[in-house]
Amino acid sequence: MALKDDAAPGLWAGARTEAPGPDTDHGIAPAGSFALAAYLDRWSACAHHDLAASDSEPLSLAALLRLAGPEDRRRWRRADLGYADPRGASWLRATIAGCYRRLAADDVLVSAGAQEAVACVLSALLGPADHAVVVVPIYQPSELVVSRLCAADGVALRPEPAWTLDLDGLVAAIRPNTRLVLMNFPNSPTGASLDRTTLERLVDLCRRHGLWLVNDEVYRQTDLDPGRAVPPVVDVYERGISINGLSKGFGLPGLRVGWAACRDRGALDRVLAVKSLLSSCLAGPSEILAQVALRAEQRLTGRARAIGRRNHHRLRALLDRYPNLFDPEEPTNLAFACPRFRGREGATEFSKALASEDGVLVLPSALWHSALAPVPTDRLRLGLGRVGSGAALGILGDHLQRRAGR
């Protein structure tokens, strides 16, 4: 059965249409705001071509339902709209557990998107007397949750070579009251992944200090080379917590389905207690559709990876034409790339000019600014997961050609 999808490409409906106003935070976003969301709100009115998205091409409801087996079709026909199990349906949690090596259904807590899982895990495990270490860059709301809960230090990925984790810096950041390490691998916006040796050393370090190791793994399905992927942290460490969901590699952000996987069921009970203050349960129809998606994982992620590969090759050819503007770095994730931009105007001004002049939305790396450790501001994050990314890359090429002729 072909995965025919009639979802419309483009930016979300309802984006504000007024012209951008003055900046209040280094030309990026209002001071103190969630910078990435504020930037999208500000510049999406100018943009008709999306190179900012990090999710895969969204799938339509009709296309997803065509993948349902008999059991899931029966569930769909008989579904009611009452309250569901606060932990997630047992059959959905069992299917998620099957994606890991050593988990059972009760080791999984389903949430309204992966970010809710991150926030609930952090809120359950951290208190005012604690200290946490955050590997940056990271999704800004995750860092903000930590910073509002307890003291924190950041450990920045080292751009050279190839965005590596600074384990010595992490060791130096640990205090007697450190309770948790938070990270995001594969990483956005850099695309960095851990190698097996680094993961083993990191787990040994956390085990010696009795630390929780929380990894946001939402880009796991879009890693360029699945063969090099390290195991999820929950599979290799008794205090590892893996966060994932269906928004990125599955192309299903509208379902709002994420989860936390943890072998310590007492800790997971505490996470559930926090989650009960936010969302009592998922929508029943979303649970059924999530089950369909997980059972069709290879079909859905294969579709997404094929789109990403095509755009990866287009981007590689484009960057090679402008070696004076971009470093010759190979993208390492099929959802996005993060090349260094060497133009004299800088990545942020280039991004704004591209949006206002040609209607192409890209994200400058300054949007991943961290209060905990320095993050390079000379990068562009370019989305590769959408069908429309190919046309947007073509317009980006035209913009660069005109720029070169000025």
SENU-143041 format. One record per residue (C-alpha): residue number from 1; chain; residue in three letters; z, x, y. Coordinates in steps of 0.02 Angstrom, whole numbers. Layout:
SENU-143041
ATOM   num   chaine   residu       c3       c1       c2
ATOM   NUM        A      ala        Z        X        Y
...
end
This chain:
SENU-143041
ATOM   num   chaine   residu       c3       c1       c2
ATOM     1        A      met        0        0        0
ATOM     2        A      ala      -51       74      168
ATOM     3        A      leu       79       87      305
ATOM     4        A      lys      -20       -7      435
ATOM     5        A      asp       81      -29      592
ATOM     6        A      asp       36     -135      742
ATOM     7        A      ala      177      -76      854
ATOM     8        A      ala      122      -49     1034
ATOM     9        A      pro      140      129     1099
ATOM    10        A      gly      208      172     1269
ATOM    11        A      leu      370      170     1367
ATOM    12        A      trp      496       31     1349
ATOM    13        A      ala      472     -135     1434
ATOM    14        A      gly      582     -168     1584
ATOM    15        A      ala      582        8     1655
ATOM    16        A      arg      619        4     1840
ATOM    17        A      thr      468        1     1951
ATOM    18        A      glu      531       63     2119
ATOM    19        A      ala      486      236     2178
ATOM    20        A      pro      607      377     2136
ATOM    21        A      gly      745      403     2263
ATOM    22        A      pro      829      564     2319
ATOM    23        A      asp      915      675     2193
ATOM    24        A      thr     1101      710     2201
ATOM    25        A      asp     1121      838     2061
ATOM    26        A      his     1003      987     2072
ATOM    27        A      gly      851      872     2077
ATOM    28        A      ile      889      800     1904
ATOM    29        A      ala     1001      647     1909
ATOM    30        A      pro     1148      570     2004
ATOM    31        A      ala     1299      683     1992
ATOM    32        A      gly     1419      638     1852
ATOM    33        A      ser     1294      528     1759
ATOM    34        A      phe     1219      543     1586
ATOM    35        A      ala     1080      655     1648
ATOM    36        A      leu      946      615     1519
ATOM    37        A      ala      965      426     1536
ATOM    38        A      ala      966      438     1726
ATOM    39        A      tyr      810      546     1724
ATOM    40        A      leu      718      424     1612
ATOM    41        A      asp      769      279     1723
ATOM    42        A      arg      710      372     1875
ATOM    43        A      trp      542      438     1816
ATOM    44        A      ser      482      315     1684
ATOM    45        A      ala      415      203     1822
ATOM    46        A      cys      287      339     1860
ATOM    47        A      ala      242      376     1680
ATOM    48        A      his      121      287     1565
ATOM    49        A      his      111      424     1433
ATOM    50        A      asp      268      469     1338
ATOM    51        A      leu      297      650     1288
ATOM    52        A      ala      485      628     1307
ATOM    53        A      ala      527      531     1149
ATOM    54        A      ser      610      620     1005
ATOM    55        A      asp      596      479      879
ATOM    56        A      ser      451      452      760
ATOM    57        A      glu      317      320      787
ATOM    58        A      pro      410      154      777
ATOM    59        A      leu      369       42      630
ATOM    60        A      ser      341     -144      654
ATOM    61        A      leu      450     -272      566
ATOM    62        A      ala      299     -337      470
ATOM    63        A      ala      253     -163      409
ATOM    64        A      leu      431     -129      351
ATOM    65        A      leu      446     -295      260
ATOM    66        A      arg      287     -257      164
ATOM    67        A      leu      383     -115       82
ATOM    68        A      ala      524     -226       20
ATOM    69        A      gly      552     -243     -166
ATOM    70        A      pro      596     -407     -253
ATOM    71        A      glu      784     -386     -233
ATOM    72        A      asp      773     -350      -47
ATOM    73        A      arg      651     -495      -23
ATOM    74        A      arg      778     -610     -103
ATOM    75        A      arg      914     -542       11
ATOM    76        A      trp      803     -568      162
ATOM    77        A      arg      762     -749      116
ATOM    78        A      arg      945     -791       82
ATOM    79        A      ala     1023     -695      226
ATOM    80        A      asp     1147     -787      335
ATOM    81        A      leu     1200     -735      509
ATOM    82        A      gly     1387     -727      481
ATOM    83        A      tyr     1497     -575      502
ATOM    84        A      ala     1458     -434      381
ATOM    85        A      asp     1571     -305      298
ATOM    86        A      pro     1646     -193      436
ATOM    87        A      arg     1609      -38      330
ATOM    88        A      gly     1430      -93      294
ATOM    89        A      ala     1368     -187      142
ATOM    90        A      ser     1423     -103      -19
ATOM    91        A      trp     1244      -94      -84
ATOM    92        A      leu     1185      -11       77
ATOM    93        A      arg     1326      116       74
ATOM    94        A      ala     1288      154     -108
ATOM    95        A      thr     1106      187      -64
ATOM    96        A      ile     1157      301       80
ATOM    97        A      ala     1280      392      -34
ATOM    98        A      gly     1136      423     -153
ATOM    99        A      cys     1052      529      -19
ATOM   100        A      tyr     1192      656      -41
ATOM   101        A      arg     1245      757     -192
ATOM   102        A      arg     1424      705     -223
ATOM   103        A      leu     1464      546     -128
ATOM   104        A      ala     1506      367     -178
ATOM   105        A      ala     1487      210      -73
ATOM   106        A      asp     1667      223       -9
ATOM   107        A      asp     1626      394       67
ATOM   108        A      val     1507      311      191
ATOM   109        A      leu     1541      209      347
ATOM   110        A      val     1391      120      425
ATOM   111        A      ser     1383      106      614
ATOM   112        A      ala     1278       33      754
ATOM   113        A      gly     1172      189      772
ATOM   114        A      ala     1215      371      743
ATOM   115        A      gln     1292      396      915
ATOM   116        A      glu     1424      263      880
ATOM   117        A      ala     1466      358      721
ATOM   118        A      val     1485      520      820
ATOM   119        A      ala     1596      439      952
ATOM   120        A      cys     1706      353      823
ATOM   121        A      val     1728      510      718
ATOM   122        A      leu     1777      613      869
ATOM   123        A      ser     1896      479      934
ATOM   124        A      ala     1979      464      763
ATOM   125        A      leu     2005      651      737
ATOM   126        A      leu     2045      718      911
ATOM   127        A      gly     2194      688     1026
ATOM   128        A      pro     2257      755     1193
ATOM   129        A      ala     2352      900     1112
ATOM   130        A      asp     2199      960     1015
ATOM   131        A      his     2057     1079     1053
ATOM   132        A      ala     1876     1069      995
ATOM   133        A      val     1728     1188      993
ATOM   134        A      val     1558     1116     1037
ATOM   135        A      val     1394     1205      996
ATOM   136        A      val     1274     1179     1141
ATOM   137        A      pro     1149     1119     1187
ATOM   138        A      ile     1197      951     1116
ATOM   139        A      tyr     1167      767     1160
ATOM   140        A      gln     1268      748     1319
ATOM   141        A      pro     1365      590     1269
ATOM   142        A      ser     1435      683     1119
ATOM   143        A      glu     1499      824     1230
ATOM   144        A      leu     1571      699     1353
ATOM   145        A      val     1668      609     1216
ATOM   146        A      val     1749      773     1164
ATOM   147        A      ser     1789      826     1341
ATOM   148        A      arg     1874      660     1377
ATOM   149        A      leu     1980      670     1220
ATOM   150        A      cys     2046      849     1225
ATOM   151        A      ala     2019     1027     1284
ATOM   152        A      ala     1854     1102     1229
ATOM   153        A      asp     1754     1262     1233
ATOM   154        A      gly     1567     1280     1210
ATOM   155        A      val     1471     1406     1108
ATOM   156        A      ala     1290     1420     1163
ATOM   157        A      leu     1147     1449     1042
ATOM   158        A      arg     1065     1617     1074
ATOM   159        A      pro      882     1594     1124
ATOM   160        A      glu      839     1765     1055
ATOM   161        A      pro      803     1771      915
ATOM   162        A      ala      751     1592      879
ATOM   163        A      trp      904     1498      940
ATOM   164        A      thr     1035     1569      822
ATOM   165        A      leu     1215     1515      807
ATOM   166        A      asp     1336     1641      884
ATOM   167        A      leu     1468     1648      747
ATOM   168        A      asp     1564     1787      836
ATOM   169        A      gly     1571     1678      991
ATOM   170        A      leu     1632     1533      886
ATOM   171        A      val     1770     1639      810
ATOM   172        A      ala     1824     1693      985
ATOM   173        A      ala     1832     1511     1043
ATOM   174        A      ile     1954     1455      908
ATOM   175        A      arg     2132     1424      966
ATOM   176        A      pro     2291     1385      867
ATOM   177        A      asn     2266     1199      908
ATOM   178        A      thr     2079     1194      871
ATOM   179        A      arg     2045     1046      757
ATOM   180        A      leu     1858     1021      752
ATOM   181        A      val     1686     1100      773
ATOM   182        A      leu     1547      986      833
ATOM   183        A      met     1364     1033      816
ATOM   184        A      asn     1189      961      800
ATOM   185        A      phe     1074     1043      672
ATOM   186        A      pro      926     1028      669
ATOM   187        A      asn      958     1043      854
ATOM   188        A      ser      886      946     1000
ATOM   189        A      pro      810     1004     1113
ATOM   190        A      thr      784     1176     1035
ATOM   191        A      gly      732     1130      858
ATOM   192        A      ala      850     1263      789
ATOM   193        A      ser      908     1250      609
ATOM   194        A      leu     1044     1341      514
ATOM   195        A      asp      999     1459      374
ATOM   196        A      arg     1101     1459      213
ATOM   197        A      thr     1195     1620      250
ATOM   198        A      thr     1249     1558      422
ATOM   199        A      leu     1303     1390      352
ATOM   200        A      glu     1405     1474      215
ATOM   201        A      arg     1491     1587      341
ATOM   202        A      leu     1524     1439      455
ATOM   203        A      val     1601     1337      315
ATOM   204        A      asp     1710     1485      263
ATOM   205        A      leu     1769     1502      443
ATOM   206        A      cys     1811     1316      458
ATOM   207        A      arg     1899     1317      289
ATOM   208        A      arg     2008     1466      338
ATOM   209        A      his     2064     1376      497
ATOM   210        A      gly     2072     1201      422
ATOM   211        A      leu     1941     1134      543
ATOM   212        A      trp     1836      979      530
ATOM   213        A      leu     1649     1020      538
ATOM   214        A      val     1551      876      613
ATOM   215        A      asn     1362      890      612
ATOM   216        A      asp     1242      769      694
ATOM   217        A      glu     1097      778      569
ATOM   218        A      val      981      644      640
ATOM   219        A      tyr      832      765      646
ATOM   220        A      arg      851      818      466
ATOM   221        A      gln      698      719      409
ATOM   222        A      thr      586      796      543
ATOM   223        A      asp      621      980      511
ATOM   224        A      leu      455     1074      503
ATOM   225        A      asp      490     1148      332
ATOM   226        A      pro      596     1037      217
ATOM   227        A      gly      599     1176       89
ATOM   228        A      arg      708     1285      201
ATOM   229        A      ala      832     1145      241
ATOM   230        A      val     1014     1182      207
ATOM   231        A      pro     1123     1049      125
ATOM   232        A      pro     1212      919      233
ATOM   233        A      val     1384      983      282
ATOM   234        A      val     1470      843      186
ATOM   235        A      asp     1395      912       25
ATOM   236        A      val     1459     1089       49
ATOM   237        A      tyr     1628     1069      133
ATOM   238        A      glu     1774      954       94
ATOM   239        A      arg     1808      929      281
ATOM   240        A      gly     1625      916      328
ATOM   241        A      ile     1562      755      408
ATOM   242        A      ser     1376      719      412
ATOM   243        A      ile     1307      597      541
ATOM   244        A      asn     1134      523      518
ATOM   245        A      gly     1033      364      547
ATOM   246        A      leu      864      281      542
ATOM   247        A      ser      809      305      723
ATOM   248        A      lys      723      475      717
ATOM   249        A      gly      634      524      557
ATOM   250        A      phe      616      344      496
ATOM   251        A      gly      545      275      660
ATOM   252        A      leu      668      129      662
ATOM   253        A      pro      777      146      818
ATOM   254        A      gly      774      -42      845
ATOM   255        A      leu      876      -72      687
ATOM   256        A      arg     1026       20      764
ATOM   257        A      val     1084       86      595
ATOM   258        A      gly     1178      249      578
ATOM   259        A      trp     1320      314      471
ATOM   260        A      ala     1457      441      446
ATOM   261        A      ala     1474      523      275
ATOM   262        A      cys     1644      601      236
ATOM   263        A      arg     1736      645       75
ATOM   264        A      asp     1907      616      153
ATOM   265        A      arg     1929      427      138
ATOM   266        A      gly     2089      429      239
ATOM   267        A      ala     1994      505      385
ATOM   268        A      leu     1856      377      361
ATOM   269        A      asp     1986      238      371
ATOM   270        A      arg     2040      307      541
ATOM   271        A      val     1858      310      596
ATOM   272        A      leu     1842      128      543
ATOM   273        A      ala     1995       82      647
ATOM   274        A      val     1911      157      801
ATOM   275        A      lys     1745       74      761
ATOM   276        A      ser     1831      -96      751
ATOM   277        A      leu     1864      -82      938
ATOM   278        A      leu     1676      -65      971
ATOM   279        A      ser     1573     -160      843
ATOM   280        A      ser     1653     -266      709
ATOM   281        A      cys     1502     -250      596
ATOM   282        A      leu     1315     -225      589
ATOM   283        A      ala     1192     -369      599
ATOM   284        A      gly     1160     -430      421
ATOM   285        A      pro      969     -426      441
ATOM   286        A      ser      979     -244      499
ATOM   287        A      glu     1073     -199      341
ATOM   288        A      ile      938     -275      231
ATOM   289        A      leu      800     -189      328
ATOM   290        A      ala      894      -24      321
ATOM   291        A      gln      903      -41      132
ATOM   292        A      val      714      -68      126
ATOM   293        A      ala      687       86      234
ATOM   294        A      leu      800      199      132
ATOM   295        A      arg      716      148      -30
ATOM   296        A      ala      549      189       50
ATOM   297        A      glu      610      351      129
ATOM   298        A      gln      468      460       65
ATOM   299        A      arg      337      337      127
ATOM   300        A      leu      414      319      299
ATOM   301        A      thr      459      500      329
ATOM   302        A      gly      292      555      258
ATOM   303        A      arg      203      445      384
ATOM   304        A      ala      310      515      525
ATOM   305        A      arg      284      694      469
ATOM   306        A      ala       95      672      462
ATOM   307        A      ile       93      612      642
ATOM   308        A      gly      207      755      694
ATOM   309        A      arg       99      884      606
ATOM   310        A      arg      -59      827      696
ATOM   311        A      asn       27      836      864
ATOM   312        A      his      106     1002      817
ATOM   313        A      his      -68     1078      793
ATOM   314        A      arg     -129     1001      957
ATOM   315        A      leu       18     1072     1051
ATOM   316        A      arg       -2     1244      971
ATOM   317        A      ala     -185     1250     1026
ATOM   318        A      leu     -138     1195     1202
ATOM   319        A      leu        1     1323     1225
ATOM   320        A      asp     -111     1462     1160
ATOM   321        A      arg     -232     1427     1303
ATOM   322        A      tyr      -98     1465     1433
ATOM   323        A      pro       -5     1621     1375
ATOM   324        A      asn       44     1659     1554
ATOM   325        A      leu      138     1493     1566
ATOM   326        A      phe      215     1474     1393
ATOM   327        A      asp      297     1595     1272
ATOM   328        A      pro      208     1604     1103
ATOM   329        A      glu      346     1511     1010
ATOM   330        A      glu      308     1408      856
ATOM   331        A      pro      385     1233      859
ATOM   332        A      thr      511     1213      718
ATOM   333        A      asn      531     1024      717
ATOM   334        A      leu      398      891      698
ATOM   335        A      ala      485      772      817
ATOM   336        A      phe      478      886      969
ATOM   337        A      ala      450     1063     1033
ATOM   338        A      cys      544     1161     1165
ATOM   339        A      pro      431     1298     1237
ATOM   340        A      arg      485     1410     1380
ATOM   341        A      phe      390     1372     1540
ATOM   342        A      arg      358     1522     1651
ATOM   343        A      gly      274     1437     1798
ATOM   344        A      arg      342     1486     1968
ATOM   345        A      glu      397     1308     2010
ATOM   346        A      gly      514     1300     1860
ATOM   347        A      ala      524     1177     1717
ATOM   348        A      thr      611     1038     1815
ATOM   349        A      glu      488     1034     1960
ATOM   350        A      phe      342     1048     1840
ATOM   351        A      ser      407      897     1742
ATOM   352        A      lys      423      792     1899
ATOM   353        A      ala      249      841     1959
ATOM   354        A      leu      175      797     1790
ATOM   355        A      ala      255      625     1794
ATOM   356        A      ser      209      585     1974
ATOM   357        A      glu       32      656     1972
ATOM   358        A      asp      -29      614     1797
ATOM   359        A      gly       96      490     1727
ATOM   360        A      val      154      600     1582
ATOM   361        A      leu      341      603     1548
ATOM   362        A      val      417      764     1479
ATOM   363        A      leu      597      823     1484
ATOM   364        A      pro      658      983     1568
ATOM   365        A      ser      795     1072     1472
ATOM   366        A      ala      910     1060     1623
ATOM   367        A      leu      945      883     1562
ATOM   368        A      trp     1050      963     1423
ATOM   369        A      his     1163     1046     1553
ATOM   370        A      ser     1335     1079     1481
ATOM   371        A      ala     1501     1098     1570
ATOM   372        A      leu     1561     1204     1423
ATOM   373        A      ala     1430     1343     1410
ATOM   374        A      pro     1265     1391     1493
ATOM   375        A      val     1105     1309     1433
ATOM   376        A      pro      933     1379     1483
ATOM   377        A      thr      842     1277     1614
ATOM   378        A      asp      670     1355     1588
ATOM   379        A      arg      616     1247     1440
ATOM   380        A      leu      517     1086     1416
ATOM   381        A      arg      555      967     1275
ATOM   382        A      leu      392      887     1219
ATOM   383        A      gly      391      741     1098
ATOM   384        A      leu      274      759      947
ATOM   385        A      gly      322      608      842
ATOM   386        A      arg      219      469      922
ATOM   387        A      val       37      422      895
ATOM   388        A      gly       17      420     1084
ATOM   389        A      ser       78      600     1097
ATOM   390        A      gly      -97      661     1058
ATOM   391        A      ala     -173      576     1211
ATOM   392        A      ala      -26      631     1318
ATOM   393        A      leu      -53      812     1263
ATOM   394        A      gly     -234      796     1317
ATOM   395        A      ile     -180      738     1490
ATOM   396        A      leu      -54      880     1497
ATOM   397        A      gly     -198      999     1458
ATOM   398        A      asp     -299      926     1603
ATOM   399        A      his     -150      947     1719
ATOM   400        A      leu     -130     1129     1667
ATOM   401        A      gln     -315     1161     1692
ATOM   402        A      arg     -309     1090     1869
ATOM   403        A      arg     -152     1188     1904
ATOM   404        A      ala     -237     1349     1848
ATOM   405        A      gly     -381     1315     1967
ATOM   406        A      arg     -273     1292     2121
end
